[in-house]
Amino acid sequence: MSSSYSRGFWLMCLSSFLFFLSFNLLLPELPDHLTQLGGGEYKGFIIALFTLTAAISRPFSGKLADTVGRIPVMVFGSLVCFVCGFAYPWALTVSSFLLLRLLHGFSTGFKPTGTAAFIADIVPVEKRGEAMGLLGVTGSLGMAAGPAFGSWVAEHFSLNTMFYCSSAAALLSVLVQGTLTETLPPAQRRSFSLSLLKLKWNEVLEPRVLHPALVTLLCLFPYGAVLTVIPDQSRLLGLAGPTKGLFYICYTVASLGVRLVAGKASDTHGRVPVLRWSSGILALGLAVLVWSPSVPVFLAGAIVFGIGTGLNSPTLYAWTIDLSHPERRGRGVATMYIALELGIGVGALLAGWIFDNQPARLPWVHALSLASVLLALIYLLLGVRIQPGGPSDSTNLAAKAMAVAAPEEVV
């Protein structure tokens, strides 16, 4: 399989690993850190503010990826992580910490947008789902290693050392990106100017990808909620110190185990059928978390939720790229990410508001997440049509037509 992909693809996978490692290694320690600063009631804002600026910046990153280039957009996002890692030790008040979380969100507003567009440029359409699965594996490895590594560094060295490690990982990601060759065709490239930051309404969202965007919003709502309450739920169940990030590890390892299968399955059987199965599995995992009186049940919920995510994520990426116009690929990916950030941000805010540091309310957080995923499943079953007579869904067939038709001929 490795011979099917270029050197640029594997370098991008390495860059993605380092990027996700950078900001995920902070996550287990930030709720307690904010509490020590005197802002325990603002835990929901840790994720919500981060995703707010990520969502706001998506239309800009999508436009710049389609005009200036994929690599400059990625480098900017990684540099934001690099700078913020050094700034956290100086954010000693609740307001300065929350402001930094707001600024840190620009990193995911830019880097993943450029990454997805870059990968779509260099991978054949018939291997797109598999490629997104491989890319997801490396990103998930960063997500898995990050929380465990961050907690270990904070415990054995200091919280500030953890922040500096986050910054170092982001810098390494930038260095890897510097070895890549730009994939945006020269005829489309323009030099950066402030005028490019002026957006028209038709440059904010890509109408072609509204189906996957809506499913993304509903399926990523639980992720924001889980990130907000899991550190407290872990502590309440007795997971502390080295075991504090055990939920994240189980979740991510389970996700890794199915991502390659998910990518290949969606290339063969269609994006929508795979998404129906993944949404059902996500719902099952959240149902387990609603009732998790012990560590084994809690971690079982993490594993099932991780399997659902592993099926879901690469398929949504591939579906989005299938539907995106080749010359507006950055905008299409950005639209999907806007939905992603909106889902995560709203999920985090509502989770923080419902939980309110009261353990008895934790089941209600997971129940709301379960309702969101069930809505996605209903929409996939009733609102998205599958082309009869074959395994591929209608959106995949449209994408194949797009590859051979002139832009004006594809609706």
N, C-alpha and C positions, 0 to 999 in steps of 0.2 A: 504493500500500500504506500509506503514512503516514497517509492520511485515515482508515484503519480503526481507528486507535489513538488513545487520548485523550492529552491533555497530561500527565496523571499517569503514563501508561505511559512516555513518553519521558523524563520527569524521573527515573523510577525507573531507566531504562537509564543515564542520566548518573550517578546516584548509585552504581550498580553498577560502572561504569567507574572512578570515583574510588576506591572501596573496594578493588577488586582491584589497582589501581595501587599503593595504599598498602602492602600487605604483600608484593606480589610484587617490588617494586623492591629489596627486601632480599636476595632469595634467592641471587643469584650470589655475593655477598660474604660471606655468613654462614659457609660452611665454612672459608674462609681466616681469617676473623676469630676463629672458635673455636679454630683451630689456633694462632694467635698468642697467644691467651689460655692455651694449654697444654692444650687439650682436644681435640686432633685425633682421638683414639680415640672421641669421643662424637658424631661427625658425624651418625650415624643418629638421634640424639635431637633434632636441630634441627627435623625434621619430625614425629617421633613424639610429642614432648611437646606440640607445637602442636596436633596432631590429637587427642591424648588429652583435653585439656580441652574441645576443640570437641565431641567425642563425648559427654562427660559432661554438658555443658551443653545438649545438644539436647532432651532431654525437658522441661527447664525452659523453654527458649525456645519450644518447641511449645505447651506449656500456656499460657504467658503471651501468645503470639500469638493464642490462641483465647479469652482472657479479658480481658487488659488492652488489647491492640490490636497491630496489625502495626507501626505506626510506632514506638512506644516500644521494641519489641524491636530494630528496626533501628538506632535512635539509640544504644542501649546498645552494640551491637556495634561501631559505628563509633567511638564514644568510647573504647572499649578500644584500638583501633588508634592513636588520637590520643595517648593517654597513654603507650602503650608506645614509640611513636616517640621521645618525649622521654626515656624512661628508658634506652634502650640505651646511650647514651654513658656512663652512670653504672654500668653492669653490667660491672665490670672484672675479675671473677673467673669461673672456669668455672661455679661453682655459681650465682652471681647471674645469669649469662647464661642458664643452663638454666631457672632459676626464671622469668625474664622470658618465655622462650619458652612456658613452661607457661601463664602468665597471658595472653599474647598470643592463645592459642588460643580464649579466650572470644569474640573478635571474630567468627570464622567460625562459632562455635557459635550466635550470635544473628542477625547481619545477614542471611545468605542465607535463613534460615528465614522471617523476616519478609518478605523480598523475594518469595520464591516464593508465599507465601500471599497477599500483596498483589496480585501479578500475576494469580493465579488468580481473585481476586475481581472484577477489572475486565475480564477478557478472555473472550469467548464460548468455549464448549467446542469449537466446530468450528474455532477458530483457535488453540487452546492450544499445539499443537506449534510452529506458526509463531512465536507470541509468545515461547515459550521459546527458539527459535532466535535471534530478535532480541536478547533479553536476554543470551543467551550470546555473541553477537557483541560487545556492548559490554563484557561482563566479560572476554572474551578479548582485546579491544583493551587493556584495562588490564593483563592478564597479559603481553601481548606487549611493551607499552611499558615496563612496570615493570623487568624485568631489564636491558634496554638502557639505560634512563635511569638506573637505580641505579648501574650500573657506570661510566657516563660521569661522574656526579656524584662518585662516590668517587675516580675517577682524576684529575679536573680540580680538585676542591675538597678534600673530605675525607670520611672514613667518617661522621663525626658529621653533616656536612651532609646526607649521604644519609639518615640516620635522621630528621633534622628535615623533610626533604622528604616522607618517608613520613607523618609526623605531619600535615603541612599538607594532603596529599591526603585523609586521613581526615576532617579538619575540614571541608573543602569538601563531602565527602559528607554530613556531618551537616547542613550549611546547606541543601543541596538537599532533604533529607528534611523539613526544617522548612517547606517550601512545599507539602507534600502534604496531602491530606485523608484521614483515617482511613477504612478500608473495612470494618472489623469492625462488624456491625450494633449499634446502641446497646443493644438488648435483651440482647446477649451480653456487653457490656462490664462490667468491674468495676474498682474502684480497686485499685491494687497494695497488697498486704499480705504479710507474711512467711508467712502461712498458705498462700498460693498456691505457695510453694516446697516444700510438703509433697506428695510424689507418692505415689499409689497405684500398684500394679503395672500396672493396666490403663491408666495414664496415661503409661507409659514408651514402649510400642511400640503401633503401630496395626496389628492383624493383617491388615487389608485389603491392605496394601502389601508383604507379605513377598516376593512374587515379584520386584518391581523392586528391593527392598532387597538380596536375595541377589545378583542380577546386578550391582548397583552395587558391592557389596563385592568381588566377584571381578574386575570390570573396572577398579576404582580402585586395587587392590593395585599394579599396575605404576607408577601415577603416583607413589606414595610412593617406590618403589624408584628410579625415574628421577630424581626431584628430589634424591635423596641422592647418587647416584654421577655424574650428568652433569657437575657442575663439575669433578670430578677427571678424568673421561674426556676432557672438552674440553681441559683443560690438557695431558694426556698426548699428545693429537693435535696440539698446537701452537696451540690457540686460546687467546689471552690478550689482555688489554687490551680494546680496543673489540670484538673478535670473541669474547670470552669467553661472551657470552650468545647466540651465533648459533644454537645448538640450540633455545633457547626461542623465538627469533624465527621460525625455520622451522616449528617445531611449531605455534605459535599462528597464524601466517598461514595455514597449511594448514587448521587447524581452522576459522578464520573463513570460508574459501572454501566450506565445505560446510554450515555450520550452518543457513542459511536453507533450503537444499534438504532437509536432514534433517528440519527441522520440518514443512515442507509434505508431505514423503513420508510421515511417520508419521501425519499427519492424514488422508491419503488411503488408504494401504495398510496401516495398522495399526502399532502400536508394536513388536510382537514380530518381524515380518519385517524391519523396519529394523534392529533390534538384532542379529539374526542376521548380517546383512551387516556391521554395524559391528564386531562381535566378531571376525569373520574378518579384517577389515582391520587391527584392532589387533594380532591375532596375527601377521600378516605384517610389520607394522612392528617388532615386538619380535624376530621372527626375523632381520630385517636387522641390528638392534642387537647380536644375539648375535655376529654376524660383521661387524665394522666396522673394518677395518684402516686406513682412510684417512678424511680429512675428507669427501670426496664421499659415500662410503657411509654414514658417520655421519649426515650431514645428510639423506640420502635416507630413512634410518630415522626421523628426526624428522618428515619430511613425511608419510610413510605413517602413522605413529603419530598425528600431528595430524589426518589425514583421518578415521581411525577414531574419535578422540575427538569430532570435530565431528559425526559421525553419531550417536554414542552418547549424549552428554550431554543435549541438549534432549529426546531421545526418552525417556530415563529420567525426567526431570523431569515430562514430560507424562503418562507412564504412571502415575507415582506420584499425581499430582493426579487423574487419571481415577478411580483406585480409592479415593481418600480420601473419607470422609464429609464433606459440606459443613460440618458444625458441628465437625469435628475435622480440618480441613484443615491447621492448623498442626502437629498431632501426626503426621499422615501424612507431611508434608514432613520433620519432625524425624526420623522413623524412617528415612527414606531417607538423611538426612544422617548419622545414627549409623553406618549401614553404610558410607557413604562415608569417614567419618573413621577407622573401624576398618580398612577396607581400606588407606587411605593410611598410617596409623600402623604397622600390622603390616608393610606393604611397606617402609617406611623403616627400621624396626628390623632386619628380616631382611637388607635390603640392606647396612646398615652393618656387621652382624655377619659376613656372607659376604665382603664386600669387604675389610674390615680393612686398608685402605690398601695392598693388594697388587694391582697392575694385572692380573696374570694371572687374578684371580678375577672380573673384570668380566663376562665372558660368562656365568658362572653366575648372576649377579644377573638378567640379562635372560632367561636360560632359565627361571628360576623364575617370573618375571612372565609369560612365554609360557604356562607350564603353567596359571597361574591363569585367564588369558583363555580358554584352550581348555576349561577346566571350565565357564566361563560359557556358551560356545557349545554345549557338550553339553547343558547344562541347558535352554537356550532351544530346542534342537531336540527334546529328549525329555521335558522336564519341564513345558513350558508349552503348553497346548492352544490351537490357532487355530480359530475358528468356521468350519466349512465353508460354502461357498456365497457368499463375498464377501471383499473385500480386508481388512476390519477384523478384528482379532483379538478373542477373546472378552472380554478385559478392556475394550476400547473399547466393545463393545456393553453391557457392564455399566455403564460410566460413563454412557452415554446413557440407560439405564434409570434410573439414579440421579437424573438431572436432572429426570425427570418423576414419579418415585415418591415416596411418603412415606418417611421414613427407616426406619420399621419394616418396609417392604416390600422393602427391598434387603438382600440377604445378601452 
